[in-house]
Amino acid sequence: MTALPFFVANRPVQGTGPTFVSTNPATGAANYEVSAASAADVDAAVTAARDAVRSARWRNLRPHERARIIARIADGMEAHAQELADIQMRENGKVMAECRTQVSSAIATYRYFAAVCETLGSDVTPSRGDYVSMTVHEPVGVVAAITPWNSPLTMEAQKVAPALAAGNAIIVKPSEVTPTAAILVARIAAEAGLPAGILNVVTGLGTDTGVALVRHPGVRMVSFTGGTETGRAIGRICADRLIPAALELGGKSPNIVFEDADLDAAVTGVIGGIFEGSGQSCVAGSRLFVQRSVYAEFVARLKTATEALGVGLPTQAGVKMGPLASFPHRDRVERMVEDARKEGGDIIAGGTRPGAPELADGAFYMPTLIAGLTNASGAARQEIFGPVLVLLSFDDEADVVAQANDTVYGLACGIWTADYRRAWRVARAIEAGTVWINTYKQLSIATPFGGFKESGIGREKGISGVRLYQQSKGIYWDMGPLVPPFMDTEDAMKGGSK
């Protein structure tokens, strides 16, 4: 069987690295064999991208012309929407409804950044003399985008669309777990008129293909979404190379329920915040803090709702939770739950694989609630990245803010309360890049997204998402009389010398 090729310079390429197999996590069956890029293949991809970004065909496109191509990519994705959803479901096991939603989100991301590309301007800056000065924003050049397996369609769109809008060439290295959606999008982009070499995809393992890409001297920036330890390793390489790195990393986000909250709404929000996508989300609300006065009542409601969740094959109607994305990851989550049990955790729901015979061959794990631990426990401090929620209590506002912030992470937070003044105070006090009030996982492509502390560096989405992939340049036009070679004292006092 011929391995599936990746895509460089608008054509399929058979890699010269060792092939790997994509596995359907719902059934355990092999999907296909996939070609892997060797260091030589990565070098060829970077060369193609560097030549393309320097060519007049891309460099000289006006913003509205570039925007037109980006919008056509969205049109092409819309035409292939079901195929993209099928790919994601087959490779990481998300239920079909969520896959379709994420396809729609990815399409909207391309449309949004097409609009930003056409309308975003440069800045005329205040002068301090007889000159006109302005700031323009230039593309970085060749961008390497390394993307995760949990939500490949949306994560890749949030990197590719703004990088293209900013005028760069980009090389995507998708996770080996979810390798092929990015290839289809690159094909669609070629059909939309994107010049060859501007969007490329190389597949392979992170330790081989990914490292070769990050270390390549032709790569001028790295954008990575994934685990914190991998982010550290990428950051060290980028620091040595003196190139920028955008890092969207892990989280252990608190979801806080005060005694005056609408408890039914909070239960629904907590369930979606942790169990959507089988808990495989960087912003998952994986630490639940409930005010002590309503703790018992709320946990009882939550347990009932958790046990009622439909777990099954992602194609089945009514299923809310499919398998985890891979068997090694399911085994890791299982081990971490066992570690929590050994710490004294009380597994009040889940904590096992499902018993249904039709799920026995898949990477399934039941939605799990763990009580009886403290915020200092391993289960409350480590990112499990699965359908596992640690239940904690608190006494008052000061107590929960201190506990919520007592983590190395700072990606997101949920607050449930009827008191808008309290909501504002707590939202400002929490060290996190996104805070939701009486909702959870409400996201907008127009709002910058990123983390505090070890949850990352940089902001994706919004206008910031384009500026992330650009570098600023100051341009000055002299408007005064001819001046001698050296500035006089009066000119120097204006702050014009450097």
N, C-alpha and C positions, 0 to 999 in steps of 0.2 A: 504494500500500500504506500503510495506517495504521500509524504508529509505535506500538510497545508503550508503554503508559502506565506511569508510576510510581505510587506509592501513598501517599496522604496522608489522614489522618483517616478511615481505614477505607474509602476509595473510590479507584478508579483515576483518575488525573489525566493529561491530555494537557499536556505542557509547552509553553511558548512559546519555548524556546530552540531552536537549530539541532539537528536530529536527527543521530544517528550510527549506524553500522552495526556490529553484532556479527559477528565472523568466526570460523568454525571453523578452528582452527590445524592440524588434522589433514588438512584437505582444501583449505583456501583458499576454500571456499564461504561466501557470506554466510548467516548464521543468520536475522537479522531486523534491521529498522530500529528504533531505540529512541528514545523521547522524551527530551528534555533539559530540565532545569529552568533557567529564567532566574533572574535576581536577584529578580524579582517573584514567581516561583514559590517560591523559597527563603523569601522573606518570608512568604508565605501558609502554608508548612509550619511555620515557626517560630512564627507566631501560633497555629496550631492546636495545636502542642505545648505552648506556654506556657499557653493556656487550659485544656488538658486536665490538665496537671500541677497547676494551681491549683484544679481543680474538686473538689468534695467526693467525687465518684464514685471518684476515684483516691486523693486525699489521705487520705480517711478509711477506706480499706480496711485492715483488720487484716492483719498479716503472713501469717497462715494463709490468708486469702482471696486475697491477692496470689499466694501460693505455689500455690494451686489453679489459677489462671489460667496461671501459668508452666508448671506440669506438663501442663496441657491443650495448650499449644503443643507440648510434646514429643510428646504423643500424636498431634497433627495432623501433625507432621513425620514420625512413624513411618508414618502412613498414606500419606504422599506420598514415602516414602524413595526409591523408584526414580526418580520424576520429578525429585527434587532431584539425585540422582546423575547423571542424564542431562543436566541443565542444566549442571552443572559440567564434565562431560566435553566437552560440545559447545562450551563457551565458553573453557576453558583447556587442554583436551587431556590431562588426567590420565587414566591408565588406569582402567578401570571398577572394578577391585578397590580401588584407592585411593580413588576417589570414594565407593564404598559405605562404606568404613571411615570416611571423614570425615563422612558423613551420620550414622553411628552415634555418632561422637564428638560431633557437634553436638547430637544428641538427648540424650546423656548429660550434656552441659553444662547444658542447660535443666533436666534433672531434678536435677542437683547444686545449682544455684542456687535451685531451688524449695525444696529441703531447707534450705539455708542461710537463705533468707528466713524460713522458719517458725521456725527455732531460734535465730537469732542475737539475742543480747540486748544491753541497755545495761549500763552499769557504774556501780555505786555506789562513789564515791571516798572515801578516808579523810578525815574531817572534822578540822578544827583548832579547833573551837569548838562552840557550841551550835546546830548546824545539820545538816541532811542534804544532801549534795551528790551529784549524779550526772551522768554524761555520756550524752547521747543523740546519735543520729546522724541528721541530716536529709538529704533528697535535695538534690543540687546544683540541680536544676531541669531545664532543657532541655540535653541532651547531644548534641553532634554526633559521630558515629562515622564516620571515614573509613577504609575497609578496602581491602586489597590484592587482587590478582588471583590470587595463587599458591594460596591455600587459602581461598576466600571463605566456604565453609560453616562451617568451624571458627573462623575469625577473627571473623566476624560474631556467632556464638553467644557467643564469649568476651567480647564487648562488650555485646551486647543483653541477654543473660540477667541478668548482675549489675547492669546499670544499671536494669532493671525491678525486680529484687529490692530495690534500694536506694530505689525509689520515684520514679524520674525518668521524664520523657518523653525519647524518643530519636529522632534523625533520622539515618538511615544514608545515607551517600553511598558506594555501592560503586564499585569501579574500573569505568571504561568498558569494560574488557576482559571483565569478568564481571558484568554489570549485573543479571541477572534472578533469581538464587536468592534474594536479599534480598527481592525483591518478593513471591515466592511465600510466604516465611516470614511477611511482614507480613500477607498475606491469611489465612494459617493462624491467626495471632494474633488477627485480627479475629473469625474463626469460633470461636475459643476463648473469646471474651468479653472480650478486652482493650478497654478504652474507646477510642473514637475519638480520635486525636491522640496517643496514648501511644507508638505505634511507627509511624514514617513512613519512607518511602524516597524519596529524590530521586536521579535519575540524570543523568549529564552528565560533562563533562570537569572534571578537577581545577582547571584554570586558570580556569574560569568558575564552574561550580556549586560546586565545593569551596571556592574563595576566598570566594564570596558567603556560604557557610555559616559559615566560620570567622570572618569579619568581622562577622557579624550581631550587633547588640547584645543580642538576645534569647537568644543561645546563652551558657550559663554555664560550659561545659566542653567541651574537645575531646579525643577519644580517637583516636589515629592509629596505624596500623601500616603501615610502608612504608619507603622509602628515607631515608637519613640527611639528604640535602640538603633534601628536601621536609619532613622533620621539623624541620629548623632553621627553615625559612620559617614553618611553622605555629607553632613555639615563639616566634618573634619577634612574630608577630601577637598571640598569647595574652599575651605579656609586656607588650606595649603596652596591652592591654585589662585586664590584671590578673585573668585567669581561669586556672584550672589547665589543664594539658595533660598527658595521659598519652601517652608516645611510645615505641613499640616499633619499633626501627629496625634497621639493617643489622648484619651480622656477617661475620667472616672467621675462623671457629672452627677451632681446632687439634684434630686427632685424633692422639693420641700413642701409639706402640707401642714398649714397652720390650722388651728382648731376651728376657725371661722370660715374655712373654705367650703365650697360646694363639694361635698365628699363624693357624690356620684360622678360629677364631672372630673374630679381629681383621679378617681379610680380609672376612668376611661383614658385620661391623659397619661397616667403612670403606666398602664398596660401598653399603650401605643409607644410610649417613650422607651421602653425596654425590650418589648417582644416583637415589634415590627422588624422585619428583616432578620428574625431569629437572634436579635440582640447584637448583630454584627454591624454596628454603627459607631463611628467615633464619638457622636454626640449622645449615645444611649444614656438614659437616666438610670445608671446602674447602682447608685446609692440613694435609697429612699429615706428621707428624714420626716417623721410624723410627730407632731406635738403630742406629748405624753397623755394629755387629757382625752384625746380621741384615738390613741394608738390602737387599742384593742378592737374598737369598732371598725376602724379603717382597714386594719389587717384582715379582719374576718371578711369584709366585702371584697378586698383584693384577692384573697385566697379563692373565693367562689368564682370570681371573674377569670382568674388565671386557670383554674381547673376546667373552665368551660371553653377555653380557646381550642379551636379546631387545628390539630396538627396532622399533616398528611402530605400526600404527593402534591407538588405545586400546581398540577393541572386540575386538581379536583375542586369542584364548586364548594364554597363555604370554608375552605381551608385558609386559616389566618397565618400559619407558621409552617414553612417547609423545612428541609434539612439544613444543617450547617453547610458551609460552602465546600468543605473537603473532609475526608476521613481523619487526616492528621489533626485538623483543627478541632473536630468533634472530640477526639481523644484527649486533646489538651484541655478543653473545657471540662470534660469529665474528671480529669485529674484535679483540676482546681476546685471543683465542687467537693471532691473527696478530701482535699486539703482543708477546706472550710469545715467539713464535718469533724475532722480531727482537731481543729481549733476549738471545737465546742459549738459549732453552728447547728441550729435545729432546722432541718430541711422540712418546711411545712407544706411545700407543694413541689412536685417534680423531683429532680435529682436522679432521674433514671432515663434510659432510652425508652421509647414507646413500646408497648407490648403487641401492637397490631402486626400480624404476620406479613402483611403487604408492605410494611415499612422496614422489615428486618435487614434488607440489603442496602439501605440508605444511611446517610450520616445524620440521623435524626437524634434530637435530644429534647426532652420535655421542658416546657417553661418552668423555671425553678425559683422559689422564694426561700431565702435563708434568713432566719431570725436568730437571736441569742448571741450575736457578736457585737463588738464595739467598733468604732471608727478606726481604731488602731490595728484591727485584724488584717491579715493578708488579703482576705476576700474583699475588704472595703478599700484596700489601697492599691491592689494590682488590677490592671485592665484585663478582665476575663474575655471580653469581646464575644459574648454569647448570651443566650437567654437566661441570664442569672441575675437576680435582684437581691441586694443585701438590705435588710430592713433595720432601721435604726430609729431611736427616739430622741427628742430634745425637750428642754424645759421652756425656753423663751427665745426671743429674737437674738440676743447676744450669744447664747449657747449655740444656736444652729449656724449662725454666721461663722463662728470660730471653728466648728466642726466641718462645715462645708468647705472652708478655705484651707483646712488642714490636709492638704494633698499636694503632690508635685504637679498635678495637672490643673488646667484652667480653661477648658474648652466651652462648656455650656452649663446651664442651670435652669431649673424650673421652679416657679414660686406659685403656690396656690393659696389665695387669701381673698377675703372680701374687703380688706382695708387697703385702699389705694395708697395711703401715706406709707404704711408698712411695706407694701410692695415696692415702692420707690426707694425707700431706705435700704431694704435688703438687696435690691437689684444693683444699687450703686456700691454696696459693700462687698458683694461677691466678686472674687477674682476669676472672671471668665469672659471669654470673647463674645458670647451670646447668652442672653438671659430671656426666658419666656415667662410671662405672667398670665396665669390661668389658661395656659396652652402649653404644648410641647411639640418640638420639631416643626414649627411653623417657619418656613424658610422662604427667602426671596432672592432671586438672582441680582436684584438691584441693591442689596444690603451687604456691605463688606463682611467677610467671615474669616475667622482665624482664632488662634488660641493665645492665652496667657501662659506664662511659666513654661513647663516642659511639654505643653500642648502645641507648640509651634512658633514659627517666625513668619511674618508677612500676612497679608490679607488678600484673599481671593474674592471674587464677585464684585459687582458694582463698578464704578469708575476706577476704584483702586485696583480692580482685577486687570485692567489694561495697563495702568501705570506700573504695576508690578513687573511687567515685561518690557519696560522702557527705561532709558537713561536720559537725564535732563541735560540740556545744552544751553548755555547763555550766548546770545548773539547781540552785538553792539554795533550801531551805526553812528558814526560821528556826525553831528549837526552843527558844530561850531566852526570858528575860523581855524585856519591852519595853525598848528602848535609846534613849538620847538621840540627837539628830540627828548628833552627831559622836562617833566612837569614842574611848574613852579610851586612855591610853598602853598599858595592859596588853593591850587588844584589838589594838592596832596591832602589838605585839610578837609576836602570834600569826600574823602574816602575812596578815591578812584584808583589809587595805586595798589599794586599787589607785590 
